[in-house]
Amino acid sequence: LNATLHSLFSRAHEPNRLIIGIIQQICQSKCKTGVQVISPPEERPPRTKISDAPPDIDGVQQFCAIPKHFEMCQNQLRILYVNETEALGPVFARYLASKLRFG
């Protein structure tokens, strides 16, 4: 996301006119992996486990940590953070993003 935001602002003819809505669906604490198959492929039924995982990278935070992006982050990004356990998928995220537009 950091690279995408950088690309958006650097390629825009008038970057000061951009307003970007972001639905950030990430795990920020107590993260888990998905279901991992831990048995050999021929074993039936397969043995699985779920493990602890590190938090996801916050691309918005990375972008906004760069001093020259501070004003963009304050005025041109509209961000909604959704924990991955509450995320309902990309279609609902697009719906939420459509609600971040103000005129």
LINKAFEN-V926656 format. One record per pair of residues at least 12 apart in sequence whose ideal C-beta (glycine too) atoms are under 7 Angstrom apart, sorted by the first residue. I is the first residue (numbers start at 1). J is the second residue. Records with the same first field share a line. If there is no record, write none. Layout:
I->J, J
//
This chain:
1->59, 60
2->59, 62, 63
5->63
6->63
8->20
9->72
18->76
19->76, 78
20->76, 77
21->78, 97, 100, 101
22->60, 77, 78, 79
23->80, 82, 93, 96, 97
24->60, 79, 80, 81, 82
25->82, 84, 87, 93
26->56, 58, 84
27->55, 56, 83, 84
28->55, 83
29->55
31->52, 53, 54, 55
32->50, 51, 52, 53
33->50, 51, 53
35->48, 50
36->48, 49, 50, 51
60->77, 79
78->100
80->96, 100
//
